[in-house]
Amino acid sequence: SSVAFARDGKTLASGSWDKTVKLWDTEAGSQKCTLEGHTHAVNSVAFAPDSKTVASGSNDSTVKLWDVEA
């Protein structure tokens, strides 16, 4: 499992054993969306400096890049 904040601190990305990456609105305390595509647990997430892309690494031996508007 892993978490990362967008540069502005308003969005949090979390990766989990359930094979998903979730984006959270930190001000509202609510989930924004779920990103699906890994076939095993997600063990790392990171935002690009512009917060428009999230990278996720998984035990399925892949790294995925997700286009997001954080």
PyMOL Python script that loads the backbone (N, CA, C, O; Angstrom):
from pymol import cmd

cmd.read_pdbstr("""\
ATOM      1  N   SER A   1       0.833  -1.188   0.000  1.00  0.00           N
ATOM      2  CA  SER A   1       0.000   0.000   0.000  1.00  0.00           C
ATOM      3  C   SER A   1       0.871   1.242   0.000  1.00  0.00           C
ATOM      4  O   SER A   1       1.991   1.226   0.511  1.00  0.00           O
ATOM      5  N   SER A   2       0.356   2.315  -0.573  1.00  0.00           N
ATOM      6  CA  SER A   2       1.122   3.539  -0.691  1.00  0.00           C
ATOM      7  C   SER A   2       0.171   4.724  -0.820  1.00  0.00           C
ATOM      8  O   SER A   2      -0.954   4.580  -1.300  1.00  0.00           O
ATOM      9  N   VAL A   3       0.631   5.896  -0.386  1.00  0.00           N
ATOM     10  CA  VAL A   3      -0.134   7.122  -0.573  1.00  0.00           C
ATOM     11  C   VAL A   3       0.797   8.228  -1.049  1.00  0.00           C
ATOM     12  O   VAL A   3       1.997   8.206  -0.775  1.00  0.00           O
ATOM     13  N   ALA A   4       0.232   9.195  -1.764  1.00  0.00           N
ATOM     14  CA  ALA A   4       0.984  10.357  -2.222  1.00  0.00           C
ATOM     15  C   ALA A   4       0.030  11.538  -2.356  1.00  0.00           C
ATOM     16  O   ALA A   4      -1.108  11.384  -2.799  1.00  0.00           O
ATOM     17  N   PHE A   5       0.509  12.717  -1.969  1.00  0.00           N
ATOM     18  CA  PHE A   5      -0.263  13.945  -2.113  1.00  0.00           C
ATOM     19  C   PHE A   5       0.116  14.661  -3.399  1.00  0.00           C
ATOM     20  O   PHE A   5       1.280  14.674  -3.798  1.00  0.00           O
ATOM     21  N   ALA A   6      -0.890  15.262  -4.048  1.00  0.00           N
ATOM     22  CA  ALA A   6      -0.624  16.172  -5.159  1.00  0.00           C
ATOM     23  C   ALA A   6       0.095  17.397  -4.594  1.00  0.00           C
ATOM     24  O   ALA A   6       0.015  17.671  -3.397  1.00  0.00           O
ATOM     25  N   ARG A   7       0.775  18.111  -5.433  1.00  0.00           N
ATOM     26  CA  ARG A   7       1.578  19.255  -5.001  1.00  0.00           C
ATOM     27  C   ARG A   7       0.773  20.274  -4.195  1.00  0.00           C
ATOM     28  O   ARG A   7       1.289  20.837  -3.229  1.00  0.00           O
ATOM     29  N   ASP A   8      -0.482  20.517  -4.575  1.00  0.00           N
ATOM     30  CA  ASP A   8      -1.302  21.506  -3.858  1.00  0.00           C
ATOM     31  C   ASP A   8      -1.926  20.951  -2.574  1.00  0.00           C
ATOM     32  O   ASP A   8      -2.546  21.698  -1.817  1.00  0.00           O
ATOM     33  N   GLY A   9      -1.768  19.649  -2.325  1.00  0.00           N
ATOM     34  CA  GLY A   9      -2.287  19.036  -1.116  1.00  0.00           C
ATOM     35  C   GLY A   9      -3.779  18.764  -1.122  1.00  0.00           C
ATOM     36  O   GLY A   9      -4.322  18.284  -0.127  1.00  0.00           O
ATOM     37  N   LYS A  10      -4.453  19.061  -2.225  1.00  0.00           N
ATOM     38  CA  LYS A  10      -5.911  18.906  -2.276  1.00  0.00           C
ATOM     39  C   LYS A  10      -6.358  17.526  -2.716  1.00  0.00           C
ATOM     40  O   LYS A  10      -7.517  17.157  -2.528  1.00  0.00           O
ATOM     41  N   THR A  11      -5.441  16.756  -3.303  1.00  0.00           N
ATOM     42  CA  THR A  11      -5.772  15.416  -3.771  1.00  0.00           C
ATOM     43  C   THR A  11      -4.735  14.437  -3.236  1.00  0.00           C
ATOM     44  O   THR A  11      -3.536  14.716  -3.221  1.00  0.00           O
ATOM     45  N   LEU A  12      -5.230  13.286  -2.800  1.00  0.00           N
ATOM     46  CA  LEU A  12      -4.392  12.200  -2.311  1.00  0.00           C
ATOM     47  C   LEU A  12      -4.625  10.996  -3.204  1.00  0.00           C
ATOM     48  O   LEU A  12      -5.767  10.678  -3.535  1.00  0.00           O
ATOM     49  N   ALA A  13      -3.556  10.326  -3.594  1.00  0.00           N
ATOM     50  CA  ALA A  13      -3.668   9.063  -4.330  1.00  0.00           C
ATOM     51  C   ALA A  13      -3.282   7.934  -3.381  1.00  0.00           C
ATOM     52  O   ALA A  13      -2.302   8.044  -2.644  1.00  0.00           O
ATOM     53  N   SER A  14      -4.052   6.850  -3.402  1.00  0.00           N
ATOM     54  CA  SER A  14      -3.720   5.686  -2.594  1.00  0.00           C
ATOM     55  C   SER A  14      -3.710   4.444  -3.469  1.00  0.00           C
ATOM     56  O   SER A  14      -4.587   4.259  -4.312  1.00  0.00           O
ATOM     57  N   GLY A  15      -2.716   3.596  -3.262  1.00  0.00           N
ATOM     58  CA  GLY A  15      -2.640   2.313  -3.945  1.00  0.00           C
ATOM     59  C   GLY A  15      -2.830   1.225  -2.915  1.00  0.00           C
ATOM     60  O   GLY A  15      -2.401   1.379  -1.771  1.00  0.00           O
ATOM     61  N   SER A  16      -3.462   0.128  -3.292  1.00  0.00           N
ATOM     62  CA  SER A  16      -3.842  -0.855  -2.287  1.00  0.00           C
ATOM     63  C   SER A  16      -3.783  -2.288  -2.808  1.00  0.00           C
ATOM     64  O   SER A  16      -3.576  -2.539  -3.995  1.00  0.00           O
ATOM     65  N   TRP A  17      -3.973  -3.212  -1.875  1.00  0.00           N
ATOM     66  CA  TRP A  17      -4.007  -4.643  -2.154  1.00  0.00           C
ATOM     67  C   TRP A  17      -5.169  -5.020  -3.060  1.00  0.00           C
ATOM     68  O   TRP A  17      -5.150  -6.085  -3.678  1.00  0.00           O
ATOM     69  N   ASP A  18      -6.191  -4.154  -3.151  1.00  0.00           N
ATOM     70  CA  ASP A  18      -7.369  -4.479  -3.963  1.00  0.00           C
ATOM     71  C   ASP A  18      -7.156  -4.201  -5.453  1.00  0.00           C
ATOM     72  O   ASP A  18      -8.104  -4.224  -6.237  1.00  0.00           O
ATOM     73  N   LYS A  19      -5.892  -3.937  -5.838  1.00  0.00           N
ATOM     74  CA  LYS A  19      -5.469  -3.765  -7.236  1.00  0.00           C
ATOM     75  C   LYS A  19      -5.876  -2.420  -7.824  1.00  0.00           C
ATOM     76  O   LYS A  19      -5.823  -2.248  -9.042  1.00  0.00           O
ATOM     77  N   THR A  20      -6.280  -1.463  -6.995  1.00  0.00           N
ATOM     78  CA  THR A  20      -6.746  -0.176  -7.502  1.00  0.00           C
ATOM     79  C   THR A  20      -5.908   0.978  -6.979  1.00  0.00           C
ATOM     80  O   THR A  20      -5.185   0.864  -5.989  1.00  0.00           O
ATOM     81  N   VAL A  21      -6.038   2.094  -7.688  1.00  0.00           N
ATOM     82  CA  VAL A  21      -5.543   3.387  -7.225  1.00  0.00           C
ATOM     83  C   VAL A  21      -6.787   4.246  -7.019  1.00  0.00           C
ATOM     84  O   VAL A  21      -7.635   4.347  -7.906  1.00  0.00           O
ATOM     85  N   LYS A  22      -6.886   4.851  -5.864  1.00  0.00           N
ATOM     86  CA  LYS A  22      -8.024   5.730  -5.586  1.00  0.00           C
ATOM     87  C   LYS A  22      -7.518   7.153  -5.413  1.00  0.00           C
ATOM     88  O   LYS A  22      -6.456   7.385  -4.835  1.00  0.00           O
ATOM     89  N   LEU A  23      -8.298   8.104  -5.923  1.00  0.00           N
ATOM     90  CA  LEU A  23      -8.011   9.520  -5.725  1.00  0.00           C
ATOM     91  C   LEU A  23      -9.014  10.070  -4.730  1.00  0.00           C
ATOM     92  O   LEU A  23     -10.210   9.791  -4.813  1.00  0.00           O
ATOM     93  N   TRP A  24      -8.505  10.868  -3.773  1.00  0.00           N
ATOM     94  CA  TRP A  24      -9.310  11.398  -2.678  1.00  0.00           C
ATOM     95  C   TRP A  24      -9.237  12.911  -2.657  1.00  0.00           C
ATOM     96  O   TRP A  24      -8.180  13.496  -2.888  1.00  0.00           O
ATOM     97  N   ASP A  25     -10.362  13.535  -2.380  1.00  0.00           N
ATOM     98  CA  ASP A  25     -10.426  14.975  -2.168  1.00  0.00           C
ATOM     99  C   ASP A  25     -10.138  15.211  -0.688  1.00  0.00           C
ATOM    100  O   ASP A  25     -10.955  14.871   0.168  1.00  0.00           O
ATOM    101  N   THR A  26      -8.979  15.793  -0.386  1.00  0.00           N
ATOM    102  CA  THR A  26      -8.581  15.937   1.018  1.00  0.00           C
ATOM    103  C   THR A  26      -9.382  17.003   1.750  1.00  0.00           C
ATOM    104  O   THR A  26      -9.500  16.946   2.974  1.00  0.00           O
ATOM    105  N   GLU A  27      -9.930  17.963   1.036  1.00  0.00           N
ATOM    106  CA  GLU A  27     -10.715  19.011   1.698  1.00  0.00           C
ATOM    107  C   GLU A  27     -12.109  18.500   2.077  1.00  0.00           C
ATOM    108  O   GLU A  27     -12.608  18.790   3.164  1.00  0.00           O
ATOM    109  N   ALA A  28     -12.728  17.740   1.176  1.00  0.00           N
ATOM    110  CA  ALA A  28     -14.066  17.212   1.429  1.00  0.00           C
ATOM    111  C   ALA A  28     -14.018  15.885   2.187  1.00  0.00           C
ATOM    112  O   ALA A  28     -15.003  15.477   2.802  1.00  0.00           O
ATOM    113  N   GLY A  29     -12.857  15.214   2.137  1.00  0.00           N
ATOM    114  CA  GLY A  29     -12.742  13.913   2.783  1.00  0.00           C
ATOM    115  C   GLY A  29     -13.473  12.815   2.037  1.00  0.00           C
ATOM    116  O   GLY A  29     -13.903  11.828   2.633  1.00  0.00           O
ATOM    117  N   SER A  30     -13.613  12.991   0.719  1.00  0.00           N
ATOM    118  CA  SER A  30     -14.372  12.017  -0.068  1.00  0.00           C
ATOM    119  C   SER A  30     -13.533  11.462  -1.217  1.00  0.00           C
ATOM    120  O   SER A  30     -12.550  12.068  -1.644  1.00  0.00           O
ATOM    121  N   GLN A  31     -13.946  10.305  -1.697  1.00  0.00           N
ATOM    122  CA  GLN A  31     -13.277   9.677  -2.821  1.00  0.00           C
ATOM    123  C   GLN A  31     -13.705  10.340  -4.119  1.00  0.00           C
ATOM    124  O   GLN A  31     -14.894  10.561  -4.347  1.00  0.00           O
ATOM    125  N   LYS A  32     -12.730  10.660  -4.976  1.00  0.00           N
ATOM    126  CA  LYS A  32     -13.022  11.273  -6.274  1.00  0.00           C
ATOM    127  C   LYS A  32     -13.242  10.215  -7.352  1.00  0.00           C
ATOM    128  O   LYS A  32     -14.187  10.312  -8.135  1.00  0.00           O
ATOM    129  N   CYS A  33     -12.366   9.198  -7.395  1.00  0.00           N
ATOM    130  CA  CYS A  33     -12.509   8.156  -8.412  1.00  0.00           C
ATOM    131  C   CYS A  33     -11.629   6.962  -8.065  1.00  0.00           C
ATOM    132  O   CYS A  33     -10.761   7.037  -7.196  1.00  0.00           O
ATOM    133  N   THR A  34     -11.876   5.864  -8.767  1.00  0.00           N
ATOM    134  CA  THR A  34     -11.083   4.644  -8.638  1.00  0.00           C
ATOM    135  C   THR A  34     -10.501   4.318 -10.003  1.00  0.00           C
ATOM    136  O   THR A  34     -11.216   4.294 -11.005  1.00  0.00           O
ATOM    137  N   LEU A  35      -9.197   4.066 -10.035  1.00  0.00           N
ATOM    138  CA  LEU A  35      -8.493   3.719 -11.266  1.00  0.00           C
ATOM    139  C   LEU A  35      -8.191   2.226 -11.229  1.00  0.00           C
ATOM    140  O   LEU A  35      -7.524   1.745 -10.312  1.00  0.00           O
ATOM    141  N   GLU A  36      -8.676   1.505 -12.214  1.00  0.00           N
ATOM    142  CA  GLU A  36      -8.521   0.053 -12.257  1.00  0.00           C
ATOM    143  C   GLU A  36      -7.707  -0.357 -13.470  1.00  0.00           C
ATOM    144  O   GLU A  36      -7.790   0.271 -14.525  1.00  0.00           O
ATOM    145  N   GLY A  37      -6.919  -1.411 -13.317  1.00  0.00           N
ATOM    146  CA  GLY A  37      -6.134  -1.904 -14.440  1.00  0.00           C
ATOM    147  C   GLY A  37      -5.005  -2.827 -14.029  1.00  0.00           C
ATOM    148  O   GLY A  37      -4.530  -3.615 -14.847  1.00  0.00           O
ATOM    149  N   HIS A  38      -4.560  -2.750 -12.778  1.00  0.00           N
ATOM    150  CA  HIS A  38      -3.533  -3.671 -12.303  1.00  0.00           C
ATOM    151  C   HIS A  38      -4.165  -5.027 -11.997  1.00  0.00           C
ATOM    152  O   HIS A  38      -5.355  -5.116 -11.694  1.00  0.00           O
ATOM    153  N   THR A  39      -3.353  -6.077 -12.081  1.00  0.00           N
ATOM    154  CA  THR A  39      -3.850  -7.424 -11.797  1.00  0.00           C
ATOM    155  C   THR A  39      -3.364  -7.967 -10.459  1.00  0.00           C
ATOM    156  O   THR A  39      -3.739  -9.069 -10.060  1.00  0.00           O
ATOM    157  N   HIS A  40      -2.530  -7.194  -9.766  1.00  0.00           N
ATOM    158  CA  HIS A  40      -2.069  -7.545  -8.422  1.00  0.00           C
ATOM    159  C   HIS A  40      -2.030  -6.272  -7.582  1.00  0.00           C
ATOM    160  O   HIS A  40      -2.315  -5.183  -8.079  1.00  0.00           O
ATOM    161  N   ALA A  41      -1.682  -6.415  -6.332  1.00  0.00           N
ATOM    162  CA  ALA A  41      -1.671  -5.282  -5.398  1.00  0.00           C
ATOM    163  C   ALA A  41      -0.813  -4.124  -5.914  1.00  0.00           C
ATOM    164  O   ALA A  41       0.231  -4.335  -6.529  1.00  0.00           O
ATOM    165  N   VAL A  42      -1.272  -2.904  -5.652  1.00  0.00           N
ATOM    166  CA  VAL A  42      -0.527  -1.692  -5.995  1.00  0.00           C
ATOM    167  C   VAL A  42       0.311  -1.308  -4.777  1.00  0.00           C
ATOM    168  O   VAL A  42      -0.226  -1.080  -3.694  1.00  0.00           O
ATOM    169  N   ASN A  43       1.635  -1.238  -4.963  1.00  0.00           N
ATOM    170  CA  ASN A  43       2.492  -0.964  -3.822  1.00  0.00           C
ATOM    171  C   ASN A  43       3.213   0.376  -3.880  1.00  0.00           C
ATOM    172  O   ASN A  43       3.975   0.700  -2.968  1.00  0.00           O
ATOM    173  N   SER A  44       2.992   1.160  -4.928  1.00  0.00           N
ATOM    174  CA  SER A  44       3.562   2.505  -4.947  1.00  0.00           C
ATOM    175  C   SER A  44       2.743   3.415  -5.856  1.00  0.00           C
ATOM    176  O   SER A  44       2.249   3.000  -6.904  1.00  0.00           O
ATOM    177  N   VAL A  45       2.614   4.665  -5.425  1.00  0.00           N
ATOM    178  CA  VAL A  45       1.955   5.697  -6.227  1.00  0.00           C
ATOM    179  C   VAL A  45       2.743   6.994  -6.086  1.00  0.00           C
ATOM    180  O   VAL A  45       3.352   7.255  -5.049  1.00  0.00           O
ATOM    181  N   ALA A  46       2.723   7.803  -7.144  1.00  0.00           N
ATOM    182  CA  ALA A  46       3.404   9.095  -7.116  1.00  0.00           C
ATOM    183  C   ALA A  46       2.749  10.025  -8.125  1.00  0.00           C
ATOM    184  O   ALA A  46       2.341   9.599  -9.205  1.00  0.00           O
ATOM    185  N   PHE A  47       2.651  11.300  -7.763  1.00  0.00           N
ATOM    186  CA  PHE A  47       2.168  12.323  -8.682  1.00  0.00           C
ATOM    187  C   PHE A  47       3.337  12.905  -9.461  1.00  0.00           C
ATOM    188  O   PHE A  47       4.437  13.045  -8.927  1.00  0.00           O
ATOM    189  N   ALA A  48       3.098  13.246 -10.732  1.00  0.00           N
ATOM    190  CA  ALA A  48       4.049  14.046 -11.494  1.00  0.00           C
ATOM    191  C   ALA A  48       4.049  15.454 -10.902  1.00  0.00           C
ATOM    192  O   ALA A  48       3.079  15.838 -10.248  1.00  0.00           O
ATOM    193  N   PRO A  49       5.100  16.221 -11.111  1.00  0.00           N
ATOM    194  CA  PRO A  49       5.164  17.568 -10.536  1.00  0.00           C
ATOM    195  C   PRO A  49       3.977  18.467 -10.884  1.00  0.00           C
ATOM    196  O   PRO A  49       3.614  19.331 -10.086  1.00  0.00           O
ATOM    197  N   ASP A  50       3.367  18.283 -12.057  1.00  0.00           N
ATOM    198  CA  ASP A  50       2.220  19.111 -12.444  1.00  0.00           C
ATOM    199  C   ASP A  50       0.895  18.569 -11.912  1.00  0.00           C
ATOM    200  O   ASP A  50      -0.152  19.175 -12.139  1.00  0.00           O
ATOM    201  N   SER A  51       0.926  17.439 -11.209  1.00  0.00           N
ATOM    202  CA  SER A  51      -0.253  16.790 -10.608  1.00  0.00           C
ATOM    203  C   SER A  51      -1.295  16.337 -11.630  1.00  0.00           C
ATOM    204  O   SER A  51      -2.439  16.069 -11.265  1.00  0.00           O
ATOM    205  N   LYS A  52      -0.915  16.250 -12.890  1.00  0.00           N
ATOM    206  CA  LYS A  52      -1.857  15.805 -13.921  1.00  0.00           C
ATOM    207  C   LYS A  52      -1.690  14.336 -14.272  1.00  0.00           C
ATOM    208  O   LYS A  52      -2.502  13.777 -15.009  1.00  0.00           O
ATOM    209  N   THR A  53      -0.637  13.702 -13.747  1.00  0.00           N
ATOM    210  CA  THR A  53      -0.375  12.298 -13.997  1.00  0.00           C
ATOM    211  C   THR A  53      -0.026  11.616 -12.685  1.00  0.00           C
ATOM    212  O   THR A  53       0.716  12.158 -11.866  1.00  0.00           O
ATOM    213  N   VAL A  54      -0.572  10.416 -12.495  1.00  0.00           N
ATOM    214  CA  VAL A  54      -0.202   9.575 -11.360  1.00  0.00           C
ATOM    215  C   VAL A  54       0.460   8.324 -11.926  1.00  0.00           C
ATOM    216  O   VAL A  54      -0.048   7.709 -12.864  1.00  0.00           O
ATOM    217  N   ALA A  55       1.599   7.955 -11.346  1.00  0.00           N
ATOM    218  CA  ALA A  55       2.263   6.700 -11.687  1.00  0.00           C
ATOM    219  C   ALA A  55       1.959   5.697 -10.581  1.00  0.00           C
ATOM    220  O   ALA A  55       1.969   6.043  -9.399  1.00  0.00           O
ATOM    221  N   SER A  56       1.690   4.456 -10.970  1.00  0.00           N
ATOM    222  CA  SER A  56       1.450   3.405  -9.978  1.00  0.00           C
ATOM    223  C   SER A  56       2.278   2.176 -10.344  1.00  0.00           C
ATOM    224  O   SER A  56       2.363   1.786 -11.508  1.00  0.00           O
ATOM    225  N   GLY A  57       2.882   1.582  -9.328  1.00  0.00           N
ATOM    226  CA  GLY A  57       3.645   0.357  -9.499  1.00  0.00           C
ATOM    227  C   GLY A  57       2.952  -0.774  -8.764  1.00  0.00           C
ATOM    228  O   GLY A  57       2.389  -0.577  -7.687  1.00  0.00           O
ATOM    229  N   SER A  58       2.997  -1.958  -9.352  1.00  0.00           N
ATOM    230  CA  SER A  58       2.230  -3.075  -8.819  1.00  0.00           C
ATOM    231  C   SER A  58       3.073  -4.342  -8.749  1.00  0.00           C
ATOM    232  O   SER A  58       4.106  -4.472  -9.405  1.00  0.00           O
ATOM    233  N   ASN A  59       2.586  -5.276  -7.922  1.00  0.00           N
ATOM    234  CA  ASN A  59       3.196  -6.600  -7.859  1.00  0.00           C
ATOM    235  C   ASN A  59       2.967  -7.401  -9.136  1.00  0.00           C
ATOM    236  O   ASN A  59       3.480  -8.512  -9.266  1.00  0.00           O
ATOM    237  N   ASP A  60       2.204  -6.851 -10.081  1.00  0.00           N
ATOM    238  CA  ASP A  60       2.040  -7.512 -11.373  1.00  0.00           C
ATOM    239  C   ASP A  60       3.189  -7.160 -12.326  1.00  0.00           C
ATOM    240  O   ASP A  60       3.134  -7.474 -13.515  1.00  0.00           O
ATOM    241  N   SER A  61       4.234  -6.501 -11.792  1.00  0.00           N
ATOM    242  CA  SER A  61       5.451  -6.136 -12.541  1.00  0.00           C
ATOM    243  C   SER A  61       5.195  -5.082 -13.608  1.00  0.00           C
ATOM    244  O   SER A  61       5.887  -5.046 -14.625  1.00  0.00           O
ATOM    245  N   THR A  62       4.194  -4.217 -13.379  1.00  0.00           N
ATOM    246  CA  THR A  62       3.929  -3.133 -14.314  1.00  0.00           C
ATOM    247  C   THR A  62       3.933  -1.797 -13.589  1.00  0.00           C
ATOM    248  O   THR A  62       3.714  -1.715 -12.381  1.00  0.00           O
ATOM    249  N   VAL A  63       4.187  -0.763 -14.364  1.00  0.00           N
ATOM    250  CA  VAL A  63       4.010   0.624 -13.922  1.00  0.00           C
ATOM    251  C   VAL A  63       3.002   1.226 -14.883  1.00  0.00           C
ATOM    252  O   VAL A  63       3.154   1.129 -16.101  1.00  0.00           O
ATOM    253  N   LYS A  64       1.980   1.845 -14.331  1.00  0.00           N
ATOM    254  CA  LYS A  64       0.962   2.480 -15.162  1.00  0.00           C
ATOM    255  C   LYS A  64       0.983   3.979 -14.918  1.00  0.00           C
ATOM    256  O   LYS A  64       1.219   4.441 -13.801  1.00  0.00           O
ATOM    257  N   LEU A  65       0.732   4.730 -15.983  1.00  0.00           N
ATOM    258  CA  LEU A  65       0.596   6.181 -15.912  1.00  0.00           C
ATOM    259  C   LEU A  65      -0.863   6.526 -16.160  1.00  0.00           C
ATOM    260  O   LEU A  65      -1.458   6.096 -17.148  1.00  0.00           O
ATOM    261  N   TRP A  66      -1.427   7.306 -15.251  1.00  0.00           N
ATOM    262  CA  TRP A  66      -2.844   7.660 -15.307  1.00  0.00           C
ATOM    263  C   TRP A  66      -2.969   9.167 -15.515  1.00  0.00           C
ATOM    264  O   TRP A  66      -2.356   9.950 -14.790  1.00  0.00           O
ATOM    265  N   ASP A  67      -3.755   9.569 -16.497  1.00  0.00           N
ATOM    266  CA  ASP A  67      -4.048  10.987 -16.705  1.00  0.00           C
ATOM    267  C   ASP A  67      -5.143  11.390 -15.726  1.00  0.00           C
ATOM    268  O   ASP A  67      -6.255  10.863 -15.771  1.00  0.00           O
ATOM    269  N   VAL A  68      -4.821  12.321 -14.847  1.00  0.00           N
ATOM    270  CA  VAL A  68      -5.774  12.800 -13.843  1.00  0.00           C
ATOM    271  C   VAL A  68      -5.710  14.312 -13.788  1.00  0.00           C
ATOM    272  O   VAL A  68      -4.693  14.913 -14.135  1.00  0.00           O
ATOM    273  N   GLU A  69      -6.768  14.910 -13.363  1.00  0.00           N
ATOM    274  CA  GLU A  69      -6.783  16.359 -13.095  1.00  0.00           C
ATOM    275  C   GLU A  69      -6.948  16.515 -11.603  1.00  0.00           C
ATOM    276  O   GLU A  69      -8.071  16.515 -11.099  1.00  0.00           O
ATOM    277  N   ALA A  70      -5.861  16.645 -10.899  1.00  0.00           N
ATOM    278  CA  ALA A  70      -5.879  16.674  -9.423  1.00  0.00           C
ATOM    279  C   ALA A  70      -6.384  17.976  -8.876  1.00  0.00           C
ATOM    280  O   ALA A  70      -6.456  18.149  -7.660  1.00  0.00           O
TER     281      ALA A  70
END
""", "prot")
cmd.dss("prot")
cmd.show_as("cartoon", "prot")
cmd.util.cbc("prot")
cmd.orient("prot")
